[in-house]
Every structure is written in C-alpha cells, then in structure tokens.
C-alpha cells in the first residue's frame, strides 16, 4: 500500500458513525473512546441520540458534530427534512448528511430531487451539506444525474450511500462521480470502505472524505497504527 506518509492525517478524512437501527448508548460510549483517541473530523449518530453526542463531544473540539437527515430511506417529505435539519442545527451540528429522494430520481422527477436537496441546503445556512445518493439502488446514469442535481442544489459534498444499501461503494463509483462533477463539490464515500487500500484508491480517484462504521474503522485504524509503529492499546 502506498501513501504511508499520509497516515498521520488519516483521521482528518474520516467521519466516524454509529447510525444503525439498533445503536445503543454503550456503543456510542465506545465510539467516543475512539474519537478521543484519534480525533476524527466528524462524528455521527441517529437524530434521537445526537444531543447525547453533542454533549460528549464538548471535550473534543477537533471533532465536529454531524447530523443525519432523512436516514435511511430519504422518503420523508421536504418540510420534514427541513424541520429535522433545523432541529439538528439547534443541537449544534456543524455538518448535515441528507438522503435524497431516491424514488423521485429513479422516476425522472428531477425538479423534486433538486428542490428537496436545496431546501435542506438553504435551511443549513452555510453549514456543509452532504447529499446521499444511495448508489446501491441506482444505475450509472442515475448516479451521474443525481450528482449533477446535488451540485445544482448547492451541496458541499456528494456522498455515495448511507451504508444501509445492499451493495458497497467502489472505486469505479468514485471515478464516475468525479468525472461528472469535477471540482464543483467534494466527494464522500460511505458503505464498503473497510481497509486502507480502499481508502487510498478512492482518494486517488477523487474522494476526500470517508464515512466508516465502528467495526470497520477499528480495523482500519489498528492497521494504520501498526504501520506507523504506534501502540494500538494507547
């Protein structure tokens, strides 16, 4: 694997997440142990636990508080997504990851998709918004169109998935999005990012942020620690 020199800054490319249906407080406490150890750029959980996470992060100013909008299906109405976004901002979130209206995209209802995203972007008032395409359910053409609509709506990142979908993000997916949007927005990969080789292959393809769940992230960071000669128990 290449890019060993970049491993010291690996945590600054990673959003740590605990966004499954069955996430518990004990799991969030474990997530916070990892946050304190590595200082990831942002941490996410489901909205019901976001106030808990906001309080836990007060002692870790290097790590931002993320908010999940429309998880996991993206099928809430736009006013509901806006209301959730505003509530998450009131909790102190400084990044929002929102699931787009996938069904509308697949139906060719592009104005609905764009307006749905833009409403959340507008509600965020400058806080970065990542639009989640949920690529597991899309064709390549739909991925391209969804990426274009997200850029038109003013997102900061186009994000590949929630991690709930039936197939993973691949390096080819990142290349496809990058070829479509260029530098108009950044790219975040989530779902299927399980080792360092994948991270650096995706980074070379144009991805700058990675959303990774606890189990996969522990293995990745321990691998990085071994390469860097760090004590994995500290």
C-alpha angles and dihedrals in degrees: 000000000000133000098052087153090066096054093090088067096040094111090059089066096049134087107198112213143189102181105139123124093249100046112144134198090251089058090049089051088054090048089054090053088058092045091054091048099047107018097224115202094247141001128211138191135158117292095255090062098036094098088054090050092047090057093045092052095055090095093048106061092168091068120071126218114245127203127211114218121191096356126208110353104026090219099121115114117263094252089054092050090049091049091050091047091053092047091050090050089052087056089057102262113164096186130039126202111196131186112229124226096272095181092054091050092051089047092055092246093141098162090057091050094048095044092048091055094042092053090059092043089053092047090051091063096208099330107130115263124200115200113214113215096186091220093191088081098041138086119229090259090051091049090053094047093045090051091051092049091050091053091048088053091055104251123166094215137022105216123200103217152332094249088245095094126106097247134039133248112259135201088251089059090055091049091050093052092044092051089050102047104021109189095336090106138358123255129235121192121208130167120046098027100132109142143032095253090059092048094053095042089053091045090055088050091056107275118134104174133045129199110207132175123230101262096050093040094055090056092047095050093045089053090051091048091053092050091049093045094242123151104255090203095062 
